[in-house]
Amino acid sequence: MASVNKQSLREEFTALQERFGQLSADGKVGAESGALIEALLMLLKLLMAIFLEKTTSKTSANSSKPSSQTPKDESALPHTGTHTKGQATDPSRSGNTRTVETVTVSPVRFCETCGEDLRAVHPHGHERRTQIDIVFEKVLTHVDAEIKSCPHCETETRGTFPEAFAGPVQYGAGIKAYVLNLVIAQMIALKRAQQSIQSLIGLMISEATILKYVLQLHRALARWEQMAIERILTEPAMHVDETSLRVEKHNHWIHVCSAGDTTLKFVHEKRGLEAMTAIGIIPRYGGVLIHDCWASYLSYDHCGHGLCGAHLLRELAFIHEANGYAWAQNMRRLLRQTCHRVSKRSRKRLTPREVDALQRHYRALLTRAERELPPIPAKQNGQRGRIAKSDAHNLWERLKEHEGAVLLFARDANVPFTNNRAERDLRMSKVKQKVSGCFRKAQYAEAYCRISSYLQTMANRGYNPLVAIQMALSGELYAEPGE
């Protein structure tokens, strides 16, 4: 071979196989020698598959590796075009904001052509230009309680302060909401949040005060979290996922459950069944779980399962790049085409006849894959543990075992093709970790999960985060309609 690469290795191996087959057909290879060479070719094919997978670089396009950890590839950038802008926000503003609008008329006194006096002429129209600006205003509210002495018994009596004035000096609801928005929603470090507030009001809020506000909002949302759990349990399909988070210098895990407009996040020391049991949502859920085929999710057989198609597409892309298997490319094309067909349907699912045709095509591709993949050597007597397999074999077995979960999106309109919803809901927690490094105490990690769940849920409903925070702190969130 002039040069060694993936294509040349495959071509050389195919040529050797064909040459051996021809020699065997011509009777030039003995039975014992033929059996030995066949075993060696099988072993070589298996080793070559593993080698090609190990030498193929993984990127965000062919694996679950994040794009931040892969080299920039201009060819992989998304095509320009029309993109949706997401959920429209609610135009309502927080109660402690106001808009000051002024209109100034620029008069016309003389004709700019002939100089005629136009002051007595009535205008037939106006051309308006607008400037939007911000005026930074610190509002100081003083309450002076009267002090009186009774002329009869000489007892001193003081006036009653409003409930919001609990001490000599306190910060108002607007400052609380703004600080919490900076720290939780905008994920700004505590020091920078302190500096931002100081630039506005000329006072430095202590770190302890900010953390007190965090815990105050955390406690105020306890009832909301229970209501959200009961609501999410009634949804027909739920997205679930998990990601690591550093808490008290140890690795913890954030678990997310998303359905409809509700997002719930919880932090736990474990990743698997122990954490899911402690959280208590999945064990009580009876709908369809959308996930990435993590074994802990599959252990819950009382609910349905739908596998993330985006994960499968990336794995199939890697298998094709590494080994050049035609079945991987064809399976990837089948899943993408089916997803496109489903998305164009108003009912978001295929007809029963189309589903039957899809299953036949799917199983035919798996049958071809079985012939294309190198056979796995039999387990030797006394050998312990599982037999090592290539990524291609593992993916083929997963596609075969979980056929119903892979194709569920084509039959059930409530099941999406991907688990991107859960991954998007978790993405900001990784940004938070990059900014803050870790959480020093578990209670603040729990507070972050509950508050960010609430803000993401309210954002899905179109609420401004400042409005949402003040609703929770004031108790308006739980007020009955009409109150």
Residue pairs with C-beta under 8 A, 6 or more apart in sequence:
1 8
1 12
6 52
6 55
6 56
6 322
6 324
7 324
9 48
9 52
10 324
13 44
13 45
13 48
16 41
17 41
20 29
20 37
20 38
20 41
23 29
24 34
29 37
42 374
42 375
42 377
43 377
45 374
46 374
46 375
46 376
46 377
46 390
49 322
49 323
49 373
49 374
49 390
49 392
50 390
52 322
52 323
53 318
53 319
53 322
53 323
53 390
53 391
53 392
55 322
56 62
56 318
56 321
56 322
58 65
58 70
58 318
59 65
59 67
59 70
59 71
59 73
59 76
60 66
60 67
60 70
60 76
60 314
61 73
61 76
61 314
61 317
62 314
62 315
62 317
62 318
62 321
63 314
63 315
63 318
64 292
64 311
64 314
87 459
87 460
87 461
87 462
88 462
89 462
89 463
89 464
90 461
90 462
90 463
90 464
90 467
92 463
92 464
92 467
93 464
93 466
93 467
94 174
94 177
94 464
94 466
94 467
94 470
95 470
96 139
96 172
96 173
96 174
96 470
97 174
100 135
105 126
107 119
108 118
108 123
109 117
109 118
109 119
110 116
110 117
110 118
111 118
136 200
138 200
138 201
138 202
139 172
141 172
143 161
143 162
143 165
144 159
145 158
145 159
145 160
145 161
146 158
146 159
147 156
147 157
147 158
147 159
148 156
148 157
149 155
149 156
149 157
150 156
150 157
164 170
164 172
164 173
171 205
171 209
173 470
173 473
173 474
174 470
175 197
175 201
175 205
176 213
176 216
176 469
176 473
177 466
177 469
177 470
177 473
178 197
178 466
179 193
179 197
179 205
179 210
179 213
180 213
180 214
180 217
180 451
180 469
181 465
181 466
181 469
182 188
182 192
182 193
182 196
183 190
183 193
183 210
183 214
184 214
184 448
184 451
184 452
184 455
185 452
185 455
185 465
187 428
187 431
187 432
187 435
187 436
188 196
188 435
189 435
189 436
190 207
190 210
190 211
191 207
193 210
194 204
194 205
194 206
194 207
194 210
197 203
197 204
197 205
198 204
198 205
211 444
214 444
214 447
214 448
214 451
215 443
215 444
215 447
216 473
217 447
217 451
217 469
217 472
217 473
218 443
218 446
218 447
218 450
218 451
220 472
220 473
220 475
221 450
221 451
221 454
221 472
222 450
223 478
224 454
224 472
224 477
224 478
225 264
225 450
225 453
225 454
228 262
228 264
228 453
228 457
229 264
229 281
231 260
231 262
232 238
232 257
232 259
232 260
232 262
232 264
232 281
233 281
233 284
233 285
233 286
235 259
235 260
235 262
235 287
236 287
236 288
236 414
237 259
237 287
237 288
237 289
237 290
237 306
237 412
237 414
237 415
237 416
238 257
238 258
238 259
238 285
238 287
238 288
238 289
238 290
239 256
239 257
239 258
239 259
239 290
239 291
239 419
239 421
239 422
239 425
240 255
240 256
240 257
240 258
240 282
240 289
240 290
240 291
240 297
240 419
240 422
241 255
241 256
241 291
241 292
241 419
241 422
241 423
241 425
241 426
242 253
242 254
242 255
242 256
242 271
242 275
242 294
242 426
243 253
243 254
243 426
243 429
243 430
244 251
244 252
244 253
244 254
245 251
245 252
245 253
245 254
245 267
245 429
245 433
245 438
245 439
245 445
246 252
246 433
246 437
246 438
246 439
247 267
247 438
247 439
247 441
247 442
247 445
248 438
248 439
248 440
248 441
248 442
249 438
250 269
252 267
252 268
252 269
252 442
252 445
253 267
253 268
253 269
253 270
253 271
253 275
254 265
254 266
254 267
254 426
254 429
254 449
255 265
255 266
255 267
255 268
255 275
255 276
255 279
256 263
256 264
256 265
256 422
256 425
256 426
257 263
257 264
257 265
257 281
257 282
257 422
258 264
258 421
258 422
258 425
259 287
261 457
261 460
261 461
262 457
262 460
263 425
263 453
263 456
263 457
263 460
264 281
264 453
265 425
265 426
265 429
265 449
265 450
265 452
265 453
266 275
266 279
266 446
266 449
267 442
267 445
267 446
267 448
267 449
268 274
268 275
268 278
268 279
269 275
271 296
272 295
272 296
273 296
273 299
276 282
276 283
276 296
276 297
276 300
277 283
282 289
282 297
282 300
282 303
283 300
285 300
285 303
286 302
286 303
287 303
287 304
287 414
288 303
288 304
288 305
288 306
288 408
288 412
288 414
288 415
289 297
289 300
289 303
289 304
289 305
289 306
290 306
290 307
290 308
290 415
290 416
290 419
290 421
290 422
291 297
291 305
291 306
291 307
291 308
291 419
291 422
292 307
292 308
292 311
292 419
293 307
293 308
293 311
293 398
293 402
293 405
297 305
298 305
298 402
304 405
304 408
305 402
305 405
305 408
306 405
306 408
306 409
306 412
306 415
306 416
307 402
307 405
307 406
307 408
308 418
308 419
308 420
309 335
309 339
309 406
309 409
309 417
309 418
310 417
310 418
310 419
310 420
311 419
312 335
312 395
312 399
312 406
313 332
313 335
313 336
315 391
315 395
316 328
316 329
316 331
316 332
316 335
316 395
317 328
317 332
318 391
319 325
319 328
319 391
319 392
319 395
320 328
320 329
320 332
322 391
322 392
323 392
325 369
325 372
325 373
325 392
326 368
326 372
327 365
327 366
327 368
327 369
327 372
328 369
328 392
328 395
330 365
330 368
331 362
331 365
331 366
331 369
331 399
334 358
334 361
334 362
334 365
335 406
338 350
338 358
338 407
338 410
339 409
339 417
341 350
342 348
342 349
342 350
342 409
342 410
342 417
343 417
347 413
348 413
349 410
349 411
349 412
349 413
350 358
350 410
350 411
354 410
355 407
355 410
355 411
358 407
358 410
359 403
359 407
362 403
362 406
362 407
363 403
366 396
366 399
366 400
369 396
370 396
373 392
373 393
373 396
374 390
376 387
376 389
376 393
377 387
379 387
389 397
399 406
408 415
409 415
409 416
409 417
425 456
428 452
429 448
429 452
432 448
432 452
439 445
439 448
454 468
454 472
455 465
455 468
455 469
458 465
458 468
459 465
459 468
463 471
470 476
471 477
